[in-house]
Amino acid sequence: MQDPMFQMLIPMVGILGIFYFIVWRPQQAQAKKLREAVEGMRRGDTVVLNSGIIGKIAKVPQKDEPEVTVEIADNVTIRVLRAAVAEVRAKNQPVDVKAEK
């Protein structure tokens, strides 16, 4: 006979394995993609901030600078932290149809 503790451990390991492949791994890939996009920002790229503000990069940030200057209207610029950037769109990237629905 097998140990009851061992029998209970097998389903728990299976659940953790499924949880890893369904939740953690895709989340890590998405975070890596965002991190690379934020590091590769250029002047003129459209950014979406965590607060929902949409603007364009006005000043090219240096790699070690924690702040980015974003133009949100004509002659209106704000300084935000790189961590506040939720999405980076290229200059002429079309809007995702799925995001509008």
C-alpha positions as CSV (number, residue, x, y, z in Angstrom):
1,M,0.0,0.0,0.0
2,Q,1.1,3.5,-0.7
3,D,1.4,6.2,1.8
4,P,-1.8,8.4,1.9
5,M,0.4,11.5,2.1
6,F,2.1,10.5,-1.2
7,Q,-1.3,10.0,-2.8
8,M,-2.4,13.5,-1.8
9,L,0.9,15.0,-3.0
10,I,0.6,13.7,-6.6
11,P,-2.6,15.8,-7.5
12,M,-1.1,18.9,-5.8
13,V,2.0,18.6,-8.0
14,G,-0.3,18.2,-11.1
15,I,-2.3,21.3,-10.2
16,L,0.8,23.3,-9.6
17,G,2.2,22.2,-13.0
18,I,-1.0,23.2,-14.8
19,F,-1.1,26.5,-12.9
20,Y,2.5,27.2,-14.1
21,F,1.7,26.6,-17.7
22,I,-1.6,28.4,-17.8
23,V,-0.8,31.5,-15.6
24,W,2.8,32.1,-14.6
25,R,4.6,31.3,-17.9
26,P,2.4,33.5,-20.1
27,Q,2.5,36.3,-17.6
28,Q,6.3,36.2,-17.5
29,A,6.4,36.3,-21.3
30,Q,4.1,39.3,-21.4
31,A,6.2,41.1,-18.8
32,K,9.4,40.4,-20.7
33,K,7.8,41.8,-23.9
34,L,6.7,45.0,-22.1
35,R,10.1,45.4,-20.5
36,E,11.8,45.1,-23.9
37,A,9.3,47.6,-25.5
38,V,9.9,50.1,-22.7
39,E,13.7,49.8,-23.1
40,G,13.3,50.3,-26.9
41,M,11.1,53.5,-26.8
42,R,12.0,56.1,-29.3
43,R,10.9,59.7,-29.9
44,G,7.4,59.8,-31.5
45,D,6.3,56.4,-30.2
46,T,2.8,56.3,-28.8
47,V,2.6,55.1,-25.2
48,V,-0.3,54.2,-23.0
49,L,0.2,54.9,-19.3
50,N,-1.2,52.9,-16.4
51,S,-3.5,55.8,-15.7
52,G,-5.0,55.5,-19.1
53,I,-3.3,58.6,-20.6
54,I,-2.2,58.2,-24.2
55,G,0.6,60.3,-25.5
56,K,3.8,60.4,-27.6
57,I,7.4,60.3,-26.4
58,A,8.6,63.9,-26.6
59,K,12.2,63.3,-25.3
60,V,14.3,60.3,-26.0
61,P,15.1,58.9,-22.6
62,Q,18.6,57.6,-21.7
63,K,18.9,53.9,-20.6
64,D,19.5,54.8,-17.0
65,E,16.9,57.6,-16.7
66,P,13.8,56.5,-14.7
67,E,11.7,59.2,-16.2
68,V,10.2,59.7,-19.7
69,T,8.8,62.9,-21.1
70,V,5.4,62.3,-22.8
71,E,3.5,64.9,-24.8
72,I,-0.2,64.4,-24.1
73,A,-1.5,67.4,-26.1
74,D,0.0,70.2,-28.2
75,N,2.7,71.9,-26.1
76,V,1.7,69.9,-23.0
77,T,4.3,67.5,-21.7
78,I,4.5,65.5,-18.5
79,R,7.3,63.5,-16.9
80,V,6.3,60.0,-15.9
81,L,8.3,57.0,-14.6
82,R,9.1,54.3,-17.0
83,A,7.3,51.9,-14.7
84,A,4.0,53.8,-15.4
85,V,4.1,52.8,-19.1
86,A,1.6,50.0,-19.7
87,E,1.9,49.7,-23.5
88,V,4.2,51.0,-26.3
89,R,3.0,51.4,-29.8
90,A,5.2,52.2,-32.8
91,K,4.7,55.5,-34.6
92,N,2.3,54.1,-37.2
93,Q,1.0,51.0,-35.5
94,P,-2.7,50.4,-36.1
95,V,-5.1,50.2,-33.2
96,D,-5.9,46.6,-32.2
97,V,-9.5,45.8,-33.1
98,K,-9.8,43.4,-30.2
99,A,-9.0,46.1,-27.7
100,E,-11.8,48.3,-28.9
101,K,-14.5,45.7,-28.3
